Amino acid sequence: MIDHVKALVIKFIMIAVVLLIILTLLFDVPFMDTIWTSLVLTIFAYVLGDFILFRLSPKRLRNIMATIGDLIIGFLVIWYMIIALTGANEKLAVGSIISAIVIAGGEWFFHKYLDRIVFVGKHTSKLDEISGVAKKH
């Protein structure tokens, strides 16, 4: 449990820093709107991207599939939150895309952390078992 809490804190800090730099500093999104967006994205991305997609993917494709998933989830959540909190415009769509790409880059390394620390010994997917990649213990 403590590993998941640490992972969530690391993920939130990474996302918040990226969004504060890109959305708040470069695109003038209010600070608290960026913090709320970071919090919502952290929760959605951890549950959908890291806890479900990452763990269900075959080991050899796990990082790339979860990173692509995080890119899509990131863009959709950021864009939706920005529309809901500030109103939509083309400039903020660009900010959402840039933010999602930068976060996805960080997620690549975050998934390596998950593999080594959080999900160690608990990450054999059903697809790995079916294909025979999983080792029998």
A tleap script that builds the chain and sets N, CA, C and O, in Angstrom:
source leaprc.protein.ff14SB
mol = sequence {
  NMET ILE ASP HIE VAL LYS ALA LEU VAL ILE
  LYS PHE ILE MET ILE ALA VAL VAL LEU LEU
  ILE ILE LEU THR LEU LEU PHE ASP VAL PRO
  PHE MET ASP THR ILE TRP THR SER LEU VAL
  LEU THR ILE PHE ALA TYR VAL LEU GLY ASP
  PHE ILE LEU PHE ARG LEU SER PRO LYS ARG
  LEU ARG ASN ILE MET ALA THR ILE GLY ASP
  LEU ILE ILE GLY PHE LEU VAL ILE TRP TYR
  MET ILE ILE ALA LEU THR GLY ALA ASN GLU
  LYS LEU ALA VAL GLY SER ILE ILE SER ALA
  ILE VAL ILE ALA GLY GLY GLU TRP PHE PHE
  HIE LYS TYR LEU ASP ARG ILE VAL PHE VAL
  GLY LYS HIE THR SER LYS LEU ASP GLU ILE
  SER GLY VAL ALA LYS LYS CHIE
}
set mol.1.N position { 0.821 -1.198 0.000 }
set mol.1.CA position { 0.000 0.000 0.000 }
set mol.1.C position { 0.866 1.265 0.000 }
set mol.1.O position { 0.586 2.225 -0.718 }
set mol.2.N position { 1.906 1.245 0.806 }
set mol.2.CA position { 2.780 2.426 0.894 }
set mol.2.C position { 3.459 2.699 -0.442 }
set mol.2.O position { 3.718 3.853 -0.785 }
set mol.3.N position { 3.752 1.630 -1.206 }
set mol.3.CA position { 4.372 1.815 -2.520 }
set mol.3.C position { 3.426 2.542 -3.478 }
set mol.3.O position { 3.861 3.357 -4.292 }
set mol.4.N position { 2.132 2.242 -3.376 }
set mol.4.CA position { 1.152 2.918 -4.230 }
set mol.4.C position { 1.014 4.391 -3.849 }
set mol.4.O position { 0.865 5.247 -4.721 }
set mol.5.N position { 1.061 4.684 -2.569 }
set mol.5.CA position { 0.985 6.076 -2.107 }
set mol.5.C position { 2.198 6.857 -2.610 }
set mol.5.O position { 2.059 7.973 -3.112 }
set mol.6.N position { 3.379 6.271 -2.475 }
set mol.6.CA position { 4.597 6.918 -2.984 }
set mol.6.C position { 4.494 7.147 -4.485 }
set mol.6.O position { 4.836 8.220 -4.983 }
set mol.7.N position { 4.016 6.126 -5.206 }
set mol.7.CA position { 3.887 6.244 -6.657 }
set mol.7.C position { 2.903 7.359 -7.027 }
set mol.7.O position { 3.159 8.127 -7.954 }
set mol.8.N position { 1.796 7.448 -6.316 }
set mol.8.CA position { 0.819 8.516 -6.580 }
set mol.8.C position { 1.414 9.899 -6.313 }
set mol.8.O position { 1.174 10.835 -7.076 }
set mol.9.N position { 2.181 10.029 -5.244 }
set mol.9.CA position { 2.814 11.317 -4.926 }
set mol.9.C position { 3.823 11.687 -6.007 }
set mol.9.O position { 3.849 12.827 -6.468 }
set mol.10.N position { 4.651 10.730 -6.412 }
set mol.10.CA position { 5.630 10.984 -7.474 }
set mol.10.C position { 4.921 11.401 -8.758 }
set mol.10.O position { 5.318 12.366 -9.410 }
set mol.11.N position { 3.877 10.672 -9.112 }
set mol.11.CA position { 3.124 10.959 -10.337 }
set mol.11.C position { 2.478 12.345 -10.265 }
set mol.11.O position { 2.524 13.102 -11.234 }
set mol.12.N position { 1.877 12.676 -9.117 }
set mol.12.CA position { 1.250 13.987 -8.969 }
set mol.12.C position { 2.277 15.107 -9.111 }
set mol.12.O position { 2.026 16.094 -9.802 }
set mol.13.N position { 3.411 14.962 -8.470 }
set mol.13.CA position { 4.451 15.998 -8.554 }
set mol.13.C position { 4.920 16.161 -9.994 }
set mol.13.O position { 5.063 17.283 -10.479 }
set mol.14.N position { 5.162 15.040 -10.681 }
set mol.14.CA position { 5.600 15.116 -12.073 }
set mol.14.C position { 4.558 15.845 -12.926 }
set mol.14.O position { 4.894 16.758 -13.679 }
set mol.15.N position { 3.309 15.441 -12.805 }
set mol.15.CA position { 2.243 16.040 -13.605 }
set mol.15.C position { 2.055 17.512 -13.242 }
set mol.15.O position { 1.923 18.356 -14.128 }
set mol.16.N position { 2.042 17.821 -11.958 }
set mol.16.CA position { 1.834 19.207 -11.520 }
set mol.16.C position { 2.946 20.123 -12.029 }
set mol.16.O position { 2.671 21.230 -12.491 }
set mol.17.N position { 4.183 19.676 -11.950 }
set mol.17.CA position { 5.297 20.504 -12.428 }
set mol.17.C position { 5.160 20.777 -13.924 }
set mol.17.O position { 5.309 21.914 -14.371 }
set mol.18.N position { 4.876 19.724 -14.693 }
set mol.18.CA position { 4.720 19.898 -16.142 }
set mol.18.C position { 3.565 20.850 -16.444 }
set mol.18.O position { 3.716 21.771 -17.246 }
set mol.19.N position { 2.419 20.636 -15.812 }
set mol.19.CA position { 1.257 21.477 -16.096 }
set mol.19.C position { 1.447 22.911 -15.609 }
set mol.19.O position { 0.992 23.854 -16.257 }
set mol.20.N position { 2.113 23.077 -14.477 }
set mol.20.CA position { 2.369 24.453 -14.004 }
set mol.20.C position { 3.282 25.205 -14.971 }
set mol.20.O position { 3.063 26.383 -15.254 }
set mol.21.N position { 4.293 24.526 -15.469 }
set mol.21.CA position { 5.196 25.185 -16.423 }
set mol.21.C position { 4.469 25.477 -17.735 }
set mol.21.O position { 4.510 26.599 -18.239 }
set mol.22.N position { 3.808 24.463 -18.281 }
set mol.22.CA position { 3.202 24.638 -19.608 }
set mol.22.C position { 1.902 25.428 -19.543 }
set mol.22.O position { 1.759 26.439 -20.232 }
set mol.23.N position { 0.962 24.984 -18.730 }
set mol.23.CA position { -0.356 25.629 -18.728 }
set mol.23.C position { -0.361 26.971 -17.999 }
set mol.23.O position { -0.884 27.960 -18.513 }
set mol.24.N position { 0.222 27.001 -16.804 }
set mol.24.CA position { 0.162 28.245 -16.024 }
set mol.24.C position { 1.152 29.284 -16.529 }
set mol.24.O position { 0.778 30.435 -16.753 }
set mol.25.N position { 2.403 28.897 -16.709 }
set mol.25.CA position { 3.406 29.886 -17.122 }
set mol.25.C position { 3.301 30.278 -18.592 }
set mol.25.O position { 3.429 31.454 -18.933 }
set mol.26.N position { 3.066 29.295 -19.466 }
set mol.26.CA position { 3.064 29.593 -20.898 }
set mol.26.C position { 1.683 29.934 -21.463 }
set mol.26.O position { 1.580 30.695 -22.424 }
set mol.27.N position { 0.617 29.373 -20.871 }
set mol.27.CA position { -0.718 29.577 -21.420 }
set mol.27.C position { -1.676 30.306 -20.472 }
set mol.27.O position { -2.876 30.381 -20.736 }
set mol.28.N position { -1.151 30.836 -19.385 }
set mol.28.CA position { -1.910 31.675 -18.443 }
set mol.28.C position { -3.139 31.008 -17.825 }
set mol.28.O position { -4.123 31.687 -17.531 }
set mol.29.N position { -3.096 29.705 -17.625 }
set mol.29.CA position { -4.169 29.018 -16.907 }
set mol.29.C position { -3.967 29.310 -15.419 }
set mol.29.O position { -2.847 29.206 -14.920 }
set mol.30.N position { -5.027 29.669 -14.711 }
set mol.30.CA position { -4.878 29.964 -13.278 }
set mol.30.C position { -4.257 28.806 -12.495 }
set mol.30.O position { -4.491 27.635 -12.793 }
set mol.31.N position { -3.467 29.162 -11.494 }
set mol.31.CA position { -2.728 28.196 -10.680 }
set mol.31.C position { -3.627 27.091 -10.129 }
set mol.31.O position { -3.316 25.912 -10.298 }
set mol.32.N position { -4.726 27.443 -9.479 }
set mol.32.CA position { -5.588 26.434 -8.861 }
set mol.32.C position { -6.260 25.545 -9.902 }
set mol.32.O position { -6.507 24.369 -9.634 }
set mol.33.N position { -6.559 26.079 -11.078 }
set mol.33.CA position { -7.120 25.245 -12.153 }
set mol.33.C position { -6.092 24.195 -12.589 }
set mol.33.O position { -6.446 23.055 -12.892 }
set mol.34.N position { -4.848 24.585 -12.614 }
set mol.34.CA position { -3.780 23.652 -12.972 }
set mol.34.C position { -3.598 22.592 -11.892 }
set mol.34.O position { -3.376 21.423 -12.207 }
set mol.35.N position { -3.687 22.979 -10.640 }
set mol.35.CA position { -3.556 22.014 -9.542 }
set mol.35.C position { -4.718 21.019 -9.573 }
set mol.35.O position { -4.498 19.819 -9.411 }
set mol.36.N position { -5.946 21.494 -9.778 }
set mol.36.CA position { -7.103 20.586 -9.872 }
set mol.36.C position { -6.945 19.629 -11.056 }
set mol.36.O position { -7.226 18.435 -10.946 }
set mol.37.N position { -6.501 20.164 -12.168 }
set mol.37.CA position { -6.280 19.335 -13.353 }
set mol.37.C position { -5.222 18.277 -13.062 }
set mol.37.O position { -5.374 17.121 -13.456 }
set mol.38.N position { -4.161 18.662 -12.381 }
set mol.38.CA position { -3.091 17.717 -12.023 }
set mol.38.C position { -3.619 16.606 -11.126 }
set mol.38.O position { -3.275 15.439 -11.314 }
set mol.39.N position { -4.446 16.957 -10.161 }
set mol.39.CA position { -4.999 15.970 -9.237 }
set mol.39.C position { -5.905 14.980 -9.965 }
set mol.39.O position { -5.782 13.769 -9.781 }
set mol.40.N position { -6.811 15.492 -10.787 }
set mol.40.CA position { -7.733 14.626 -11.525 }
set mol.40.C position { -6.955 13.732 -12.493 }
set mol.40.O position { -7.228 12.536 -12.588 }
set mol.41.N position { -5.998 14.303 -13.201 }
set mol.41.CA position { -5.202 13.518 -14.142 }
set mol.41.C position { -4.399 12.441 -13.417 }
set mol.41.O position { -4.305 11.313 -13.902 }
set mol.42.N position { -3.832 12.764 -12.285 }
set mol.42.CA position { -3.067 11.780 -11.512 }
set mol.42.C position { -3.925 10.568 -11.177 }
set mol.42.O position { -3.494 9.428 -11.347 }
set mol.43.N position { -5.124 10.815 -10.707 }
set mol.43.CA position { -6.012 9.713 -10.311 }
set mol.43.C position { -6.432 8.886 -11.526 }
set mol.43.O position { -6.313 7.661 -11.514 }
set mol.44.N position { -6.924 9.552 -12.576 }
set mol.44.CA position { -7.354 8.831 -13.780 }
set mol.44.C position { -6.199 8.051 -14.398 }
set mol.44.O position { -6.350 6.875 -14.729 }
set mol.45.N position { -5.054 8.699 -14.553 }
set mol.45.CA position { -3.920 8.052 -15.216 }
set mol.45.C position { -3.374 6.888 -14.386 }
set mol.45.O position { -2.946 5.879 -14.947 }
set mol.46.N position { -3.385 7.015 -13.071 }
set mol.46.CA position { -2.876 5.926 -12.237 }
set mol.46.C position { -3.806 4.719 -12.309 }
set mol.46.O position { -3.354 3.586 -12.478 }
set mol.47.N position { -5.097 4.969 -12.181 }
set mol.47.CA position { -6.047 3.855 -12.197 }
set mol.47.C position { -6.122 3.223 -13.586 }
set mol.47.O position { -5.958 2.011 -13.723 }
set mol.48.N position { -6.370 4.035 -14.616 }
set mol.48.CA position { -6.558 3.487 -15.964 }
set mol.48.C position { -5.248 3.088 -16.636 }
set mol.48.O position { -5.140 1.999 -17.199 }
set mol.49.N position { -4.256 3.971 -16.576 }
set mol.49.CA position { -3.006 3.727 -17.301 }
set mol.49.C position { -2.048 2.811 -16.588 }
set mol.49.O position { -1.479 1.907 -17.199 }
set mol.50.N position { -1.860 3.033 -15.292 }
set mol.50.CA position { -0.830 2.295 -14.562 }
set mol.50.C position { -1.372 1.043 -13.883 }
set mol.50.O position { -0.762 -0.023 -13.965 }
set mol.51.N position { -2.492 1.166 -13.227 }
set mol.51.CA position { -2.999 0.040 -12.467 }
set mol.51.C position { -3.701 -0.990 -13.350 }
set mol.51.O position { -3.630 -2.188 -13.079 }
set mol.52.N position { -4.377 -0.531 -14.401 }
set mol.52.CA position { -5.094 -1.471 -15.269 }
set mol.52.C position { -4.290 -1.795 -16.528 }
set mol.52.O position { -3.861 -2.934 -16.709 }
set mol.53.N position { -4.081 -0.802 -17.400 }
set mol.53.CA position { -3.439 -1.049 -18.690 }
set mol.53.C position { -2.016 -1.594 -18.537 }
set mol.53.O position { -1.658 -2.577 -19.185 }
set mol.54.N position { -1.222 -0.974 -17.700 }
set mol.54.CA position { 0.162 -1.404 -17.490 }
set mol.54.C position { 0.210 -2.847 -17.006 }
set mol.54.O position { 0.983 -3.652 -17.525 }
set mol.55.N position { -0.604 -3.172 -16.026 }
set mol.55.CA position { -0.580 -4.509 -15.439 }
set mol.55.C position { -1.182 -5.577 -16.343 }
set mol.55.O position { -0.792 -6.742 -16.258 }
set mol.56.N position { -2.123 -5.206 -17.206 }
set mol.56.CA position { -2.761 -6.187 -18.079 }
set mol.56.C position { -2.000 -6.421 -19.378 }
set mol.56.O position { -2.237 -7.413 -20.067 }
set mol.57.N position { -1.098 -5.524 -19.712 }
set mol.57.CA position { -0.353 -5.640 -20.969 }
set mol.57.C position { 0.723 -6.720 -20.877 }
set mol.57.O position { 1.263 -6.972 -19.799 }
set mol.58.N position { 1.033 -7.356 -22.003 }
set mol.58.CA position { 2.143 -8.326 -22.012 }
set mol.58.C position { 3.439 -7.627 -21.605 }
set mol.58.O position { 3.667 -6.477 -21.980 }
set mol.59.N position { 4.274 -8.305 -20.852 }
set mol.59.CA position { 5.475 -7.694 -20.284 }
set mol.59.C position { 6.332 -6.967 -21.323 }
set mol.59.O position { 6.819 -5.868 -21.059 }
set mol.60.N position { 6.519 -7.563 -22.489 }
set mol.60.CA position { 7.410 -6.944 -23.476 }
set mol.60.C position { 6.811 -5.674 -24.085 }
set mol.60.O position { 7.545 -4.855 -24.638 }
set mol.61.N position { 5.497 -5.499 -23.993 }
set mol.61.CA position { 4.831 -4.310 -24.546 }
set mol.61.C position { 4.293 -3.370 -23.476 }
set mol.61.O position { 3.732 -2.318 -23.784 }
set mol.62.N position { 4.467 -3.754 -22.232 }
set mol.62.CA position { 3.854 -3.052 -21.109 }
set mol.62.C position { 4.148 -1.551 -21.098 }
set mol.62.O position { 3.224 -0.744 -20.994 }
set mol.63.N position { 5.392 -1.178 -21.201 }
set mol.63.CA position { 5.745 0.237 -21.080 }
set mol.63.C position { 5.188 1.050 -22.244 }
set mol.63.O position { 4.626 2.127 -22.042 }
set mol.64.N position { 5.340 0.544 -23.441 }
set mol.64.CA position { 4.879 1.316 -24.598 }
set mol.64.C position { 3.357 1.447 -24.618 }
set mol.64.O position { 2.833 2.514 -24.940 }
set mol.65.N position { 2.645 0.374 -24.277 }
set mol.65.CA position { 1.185 0.442 -24.268 }
set mol.65.C position { 0.683 1.403 -23.185 }
set mol.65.O position { -0.229 2.193 -23.426 }
set mol.66.N position { 1.276 1.331 -22.008 }
set mol.66.CA position { 0.862 2.214 -20.925 }
set mol.66.C position { 1.225 3.673 -21.228 }
set mol.66.O position { 0.472 4.580 -20.873 }
set mol.67.N position { 2.358 3.903 -21.875 }
set mol.67.CA position { 2.756 5.265 -22.229 }
set mol.67.C position { 1.803 5.852 -23.269 }
set mol.67.O position { 1.408 7.013 -23.163 }
set mol.68.N position { 1.437 5.064 -24.264 }
set mol.68.CA position { 0.465 5.535 -25.261 }
set mol.68.C position { -0.882 5.791 -24.590 }
set mol.68.O position { -1.547 6.789 -24.869 }
set mol.69.N position { -1.275 4.877 -23.703 }
set mol.69.CA position { -2.513 5.080 -22.944 }
set mol.69.C position { -2.467 6.351 -22.122 }
set mol.69.O position { -3.444 7.100 -22.078 }
set mol.70.N position { -1.342 6.603 -21.470 }
set mol.70.CA position { -1.189 7.827 -20.674 }
set mol.70.C position { -1.221 9.082 -21.543 }
set mol.70.O position { -1.736 10.118 -21.121 }
set mol.71.N position { -0.679 8.991 -22.745 }
set mol.71.CA position { -0.735 10.125 -23.672 }
set mol.71.C position { -2.190 10.470 -24.000 }
set mol.71.O position { -2.587 11.634 -23.964 }
set mol.72.N position { -2.964 9.455 -24.316 }
set mol.72.CA position { -4.368 9.674 -24.676 }
set mol.72.C position { -5.172 10.138 -23.463 }
set mol.72.O position { -5.920 11.112 -23.545 }
set mol.73.N position { -5.016 9.443 -22.344 }
set mol.73.CA position { -5.716 9.835 -21.119 }
set mol.73.C position { -5.311 11.249 -20.724 }
set mol.73.O position { -6.155 12.063 -20.350 }
set mol.74.N position { -4.017 11.537 -20.809 }
set mol.74.CA position { -3.518 12.864 -20.443 }
set mol.74.C position { -4.164 13.955 -21.262 }
set mol.74.O position { -4.659 14.937 -20.709 }
set mol.75.N position { -4.167 13.798 -22.572 }
set mol.75.CA position { -4.766 14.825 -23.411 }
set mol.75.C position { -6.247 14.996 -23.094 }
set mol.75.O position { -6.718 16.120 -22.916 }
set mol.76.N position { -6.981 13.891 -23.024 }
set mol.76.CA position { -8.427 13.979 -22.802 }
set mol.76.C position { -8.772 14.613 -21.457 }
set mol.76.O position { -9.662 15.459 -21.383 }
set mol.77.N position { -8.079 14.213 -20.404 }
set mol.77.CA position { -8.364 14.774 -19.081 }
set mol.77.C position { -7.950 16.242 -19.010 }
set mol.77.O position { -8.701 17.077 -18.506 }
set mol.78.N position { -6.766 16.553 -19.510 }
set mol.78.CA position { -6.311 17.957 -19.471 }
set mol.78.C position { -7.269 18.833 -20.267 }
set mol.78.O position { -7.716 19.870 -19.776 }
set mol.79.N position { -7.583 18.429 -21.478 }
set mol.79.CA position { -8.460 19.230 -22.339 }
set mol.79.C position { -9.840 19.388 -21.707 }
set mol.79.O position { -10.384 20.492 -21.684 }
set mol.80.N position { -10.414 18.293 -21.190 }
set mol.80.CA position { -11.727 18.373 -20.553 }
set mol.80.C position { -11.691 19.298 -19.340 }
set mol.80.O position { -12.564 20.151 -19.185 }
set mol.81.N position { -10.702 19.137 -18.491 }
set mol.81.CA position { -10.606 19.966 -17.277 }
set mol.81.C position { -10.427 21.438 -17.629 }
set mol.81.O position { -11.032 22.305 -16.998 }
set mol.82.N position { -9.605 21.724 -18.627 }
set mol.82.CA position { -9.385 23.115 -19.024 }
set mol.82.C position { -10.666 23.720 -19.587 }
set mol.82.O position { -10.980 24.877 -19.309 }
set mol.83.N position { -11.411 22.938 -20.382 }
set mol.83.CA position { -12.697 23.424 -20.896 }
set mol.83.C position { -13.640 23.695 -19.728 }
set mol.83.O position { -14.275 24.748 -19.670 }
set mol.84.N position { -13.731 22.753 -18.806 }
set mol.84.CA position { -14.652 22.870 -17.675 }
set mol.84.C position { -14.283 24.026 -16.749 }
set mol.84.O position { -15.166 24.701 -16.220 }
set mol.85.N position { -12.999 24.257 -16.553 }
set mol.85.CA position { -12.565 25.267 -15.584 }
set mol.85.C position { -12.375 26.662 -16.175 }
set mol.85.O position { -12.605 27.660 -15.492 }
set mol.86.N position { -11.962 26.737 -17.428 }
set mol.86.CA position { -11.600 28.050 -17.979 }
set mol.86.C position { -12.326 28.409 -19.260 }
set mol.86.O position { -12.290 29.566 -19.678 }
set mol.87.N position { -12.977 27.463 -19.890 }
set mol.87.CA position { -13.559 27.709 -21.205 }
set mol.87.C position { -12.578 27.270 -22.278 }
set mol.87.O position { -11.370 27.224 -22.046 }
set mol.88.N position { -13.098 26.949 -23.446 }
set mol.88.CA position { -12.254 26.384 -24.496 }
set mol.88.C position { -11.751 27.448 -25.462 }
set mol.88.O position { -12.449 28.417 -25.762 }
set mol.89.N position { -10.550 27.254 -25.934 }
set mol.89.CA position { -10.039 28.004 -27.075 }
set mol.89.C position { -8.901 27.212 -27.704 }
set mol.89.O position { -8.340 26.314 -27.077 }
set mol.90.N position { -8.567 27.544 -28.931 }
set mol.90.CA position { -7.561 26.795 -29.679 }
set mol.90.C position { -6.200 26.817 -28.993 }
set mol.90.O position { -5.462 25.832 -29.023 }
set mol.91.N position { -5.882 27.934 -28.384 }
set mol.91.CA position { -4.593 28.077 -27.718 }
set mol.91.C position { -4.453 27.042 -26.594 }
set mol.91.O position { -3.384 26.458 -26.417 }
set mol.92.N position { -5.510 26.822 -25.852 }
set mol.92.CA position { -5.442 25.854 -24.758 }
set mol.92.C position { -5.457 24.413 -25.263 }
set mol.92.O position { -4.972 23.516 -24.573 }
set mol.93.N position { -6.007 24.178 -26.459 }
set mol.93.CA position { -5.921 22.842 -27.049 }
set mol.93.C position { -4.455 22.509 -27.330 }
set mol.93.O position { -4.010 21.387 -27.088 }
set mol.94.N position { -3.719 23.476 -27.834 }
set mol.94.CA position { -2.287 23.281 -28.093 }
set mol.94.C position { -1.559 23.022 -26.774 }
set mol.94.O position { -0.707 22.137 -26.703 }
set mol.95.N position { -1.883 23.774 -25.749 }
set mol.95.CA position { -1.277 23.560 -24.434 }
set mol.95.C position { -1.572 22.173 -23.884 }
set mol.95.O position { -0.716 21.552 -23.253 }
set mol.96.N position { -2.782 21.692 -24.125 }
set mol.96.CA position { -3.169 20.347 -23.672 }
set mol.96.C position { -2.374 19.274 -24.404 }
set mol.96.O position { -1.924 18.305 -23.793 }
set mol.97.N position { -2.201 19.443 -25.700 }
set mol.97.CA position { -1.435 18.480 -26.498 }
set mol.97.C position { 0.026 18.460 -26.069 }
set mol.97.O position { 0.604 17.393 -25.858 }
set mol.98.N position { 0.616 19.635 -25.942 }
set mol.98.CA position { 2.027 19.719 -25.524 }
set mol.98.C position { 2.203 19.099 -24.143 }
set mol.98.O position { 3.139 18.333 -23.919 }
set mol.99.N position { 1.306 19.428 -23.220 }
set mol.99.CA position { 1.382 18.888 -21.858 }
set mol.99.C position { 1.292 17.375 -21.859 }
set mol.99.O position { 2.064 16.705 -21.173 }
set mol.100.N position { 0.357 16.829 -22.624 }
set mol.100.CA position { 0.175 15.372 -22.678 }
set mol.100.C position { 1.418 14.680 -23.230 }
set mol.100.O position { 1.800 13.614 -22.748 }
set mol.101.N position { 2.046 15.276 -24.229 }
set mol.101.CA position { 3.260 14.685 -24.817 }
set mol.101.C position { 4.405 14.688 -23.810 }
set mol.101.O position { 5.109 13.689 -23.662 }
set mol.102.N position { 4.591 15.809 -23.118 }
set mol.102.CA position { 5.678 15.897 -22.134 }
set mol.102.C position { 5.427 14.931 -20.976 }
set mol.102.O position { 6.349 14.253 -20.523 }
set mol.103.N position { 4.186 14.866 -20.499 }
set mol.103.CA position { 3.852 13.941 -19.413 }
set mol.103.C position { 4.071 12.497 -19.857 }
set mol.103.O position { 4.600 11.694 -19.088 }
set mol.104.N position { 3.682 12.158 -21.061 }
set mol.104.CA position { 3.887 10.792 -21.568 }
set mol.104.C position { 5.380 10.439 -21.576 }
set mol.104.O position { 5.749 9.301 -21.286 }
set mol.105.N position { 6.226 11.399 -21.902 }
set mol.105.CA position { 7.674 11.165 -21.836 }
set mol.105.C position { 8.117 10.825 -20.426 }
set mol.105.O position { 8.927 9.919 -20.227 }
set mol.106.N position { 7.592 11.544 -19.449 }
set mol.106.CA position { 7.897 11.234 -18.050 }
set mol.106.C position { 7.318 9.903 -17.618 }
set mol.106.O position { 7.909 9.193 -16.803 }
set mol.107.N position { 6.166 9.567 -18.162 }
set mol.107.CA position { 5.519 8.301 -17.817 }
set mol.107.C position { 6.363 7.105 -18.233 }
set mol.107.O position { 6.338 6.071 -17.566 }
set mol.108.N position { 7.107 7.227 -19.319 }
set mol.108.CA position { 7.982 6.139 -19.764 }
set mol.108.C position { 8.911 5.712 -18.624 }
set mol.108.O position { 9.102 4.522 -18.376 }
set mol.109.N position { 9.483 6.701 -17.938 }
set mol.109.CA position { 10.401 6.429 -16.831 }
set mol.109.C position { 9.638 6.029 -15.570 }
set mol.109.O position { 10.110 5.199 -14.793 }
set mol.110.N position { 8.471 6.613 -15.370 }
set mol.110.CA position { 7.641 6.267 -14.225 }
set mol.110.C position { 7.237 4.791 -14.287 }
set mol.110.O position { 7.194 4.121 -13.255 }
set mol.111.N position { 6.943 4.285 -15.474 }
set mol.111.CA position { 6.576 2.878 -15.615 }
set mol.111.C position { 7.740 1.957 -15.258 }
set mol.111.O position { 7.527 0.867 -14.727 }
set mol.112.N position { 8.946 2.381 -15.541 }
set mol.112.CA position { 10.113 1.595 -15.150 }
set mol.112.C position { 10.197 1.514 -13.617 }
set mol.112.O position { 10.534 0.470 -13.059 }
set mol.113.N position { 9.887 2.626 -12.954 }
set mol.113.CA position { 9.828 2.648 -11.491 }
set mol.113.C position { 8.742 1.688 -10.991 }
set mol.113.O position { 8.973 0.916 -10.061 }
set mol.114.N position { 7.566 1.740 -11.608 }
set mol.114.CA position { 6.480 0.839 -11.211 }
set mol.114.C position { 6.905 -0.618 -11.342 }
set mol.114.O position { 6.639 -1.431 -10.457 }
set mol.115.N position { 7.560 -0.941 -12.440 }
set mol.115.CA position { 7.997 -2.312 -12.692 }
set mol.115.C position { 9.007 -2.780 -11.644 }
set mol.115.O position { 8.955 -3.928 -11.203 }
set mol.116.N position { 9.917 -1.906 -11.249 }
set mol.116.CA position { 10.977 -2.265 -10.296 }
set mol.116.C position { 10.513 -2.252 -8.847 }
set mol.116.O position { 10.944 -3.089 -8.055 }
set mol.117.N position { 9.636 -1.309 -8.488 }
set mol.117.CA position { 9.328 -1.087 -7.075 }
set mol.117.C position { 7.898 -1.463 -6.688 }
set mol.117.O position { 7.697 -2.169 -5.700 }
set mol.118.N position { 6.916 -1.009 -7.438 }
set mol.118.CA position { 5.521 -1.132 -7.021 }
set mol.118.C position { 4.908 -2.473 -7.396 }
set mol.118.O position { 4.284 -3.121 -6.556 }
set mol.119.N position { 5.072 -2.896 -8.634 }
set mol.119.CA position { 4.411 -4.106 -9.111 }
set mol.119.C position { 5.358 -5.302 -9.212 }
set mol.119.O position { 5.023 -6.294 -9.859 }
set mol.120.N position { 6.503 -5.228 -8.601 }
set mol.120.CA position { 7.486 -6.301 -8.692 }
set mol.120.C position { 6.858 -7.611 -8.184 }
set mol.120.O position { 6.315 -7.677 -7.081 }
set mol.121.N position { 6.952 -8.644 -9.027 }
set mol.121.CA position { 6.413 -9.945 -8.670 }
set mol.121.C position { 4.901 -10.052 -8.779 }
set mol.121.O position { 4.338 -11.119 -8.536 }
set mol.122.N position { 4.227 -8.941 -9.148 }
set mol.122.CA position { 2.765 -8.937 -9.212 }
set mol.122.C position { 2.276 -8.515 -10.580 }
set mol.122.O position { 1.125 -8.101 -10.715 }
set mol.123.N position { 3.108 -8.604 -11.592 }
set mol.123.CA position { 2.724 -7.991 -12.856 }
set mol.123.C position { 2.683 -8.937 -14.054 }
set mol.123.O position { 2.844 -8.494 -15.191 }
set mol.124.N position { 2.478 -10.188 -13.827 }
set mol.124.CA position { 2.322 -11.098 -14.952 }
set mol.124.C position { 0.905 -10.958 -15.480 }
set mol.124.O position { -0.058 -11.174 -14.743 }
set mol.125.N position { 0.772 -10.606 -16.726 }
set mol.125.CA position { -0.560 -10.430 -17.308 }
set mol.125.C position { -1.131 -11.766 -17.743 }
set mol.125.O position { -0.398 -12.742 -17.901 }
set mol.126.N position { -2.433 -11.806 -17.934 }
set mol.126.CA position { -3.096 -13.010 -18.444 }
set mol.126.C position { -2.556 -13.341 -19.837 }
set mol.126.O position { -2.423 -14.513 -20.190 }
set mol.127.N position { -2.244 -12.310 -20.628 }
set mol.127.CA position { -1.694 -12.549 -21.962 }
set mol.127.C position { -0.330 -13.212 -21.886 }
set mol.127.O position { -0.009 -14.067 -22.712 }
set mol.128.N position { 0.485 -12.821 -20.891 }
set mol.128.CA position { 1.781 -13.473 -20.701 }
set mol.128.C position { 1.598 -14.938 -20.335 }
set mol.128.O position { 2.315 -15.805 -20.835 }
set mol.129.N position { 0.635 -15.212 -19.459 }
set mol.129.CA position { 0.388 -16.584 -19.033 }
set mol.129.C position { -0.062 -17.451 -20.210 }
set mol.129.O position { 0.400 -18.581 -20.364 }
set mol.130.N position { -0.951 -16.926 -21.029 }
set mol.130.CA position { -1.463 -17.664 -22.177 }
set mol.130.C position { -0.348 -17.944 -23.185 }
set mol.130.O position { -0.253 -19.044 -23.728 }
set mol.131.N position { 0.494 -16.938 -23.427 }
set mol.131.CA position { 1.547 -17.084 -24.433 }
set mol.131.C position { 2.752 -17.861 -23.928 }
set mol.131.O position { 3.655 -18.182 -24.700 }
set mol.132.N position { 2.770 -18.167 -22.616 }
set mol.132.CA position { 3.878 -18.935 -22.062 }
set mol.132.C position { 5.064 -18.091 -21.654 }
set mol.132.O position { 6.114 -18.639 -21.320 }
set mol.133.N position { 4.931 -16.743 -21.670 }
set mol.133.CA position { 6.034 -15.881 -21.271 }
set mol.133.C position { 6.259 -15.952 -19.773 }
set mol.133.O position { 7.392 -15.849 -19.303 }
set mol.134.N position { 5.181 -16.129 -19.023 }
set mol.134.CA position { 5.298 -16.175 -17.560 }
set mol.134.C position { 6.013 -17.464 -17.143 }
set mol.134.O position { 5.777 -18.535 -17.701 }
set mol.135.N position { 6.881 -17.330 -16.159 }
set mol.135.CA position { 7.578 -18.499 -15.643 }
set mol.135.C position { 6.721 -19.183 -14.597 }
set mol.135.O position { 6.063 -18.524 -13.791 }
set mol.136.N position { 6.731 -20.478 -14.612 }
set mol.136.CA position { 5.989 -21.243 -13.608 }
set mol.136.C position { 6.808 -21.276 -12.318 }
set mol.136.O position { 8.006 -21.562 -12.327 }
set mol.137.N position { 6.130 -20.977 -11.214 }
set mol.137.CA position { 6.830 -20.991 -9.909 }
set mol.137.C position { 6.404 -22.190 -9.112 }
set mol.137.O position { 6.874 -22.386 -7.991 }
savepdb mol mol.pdb
quit
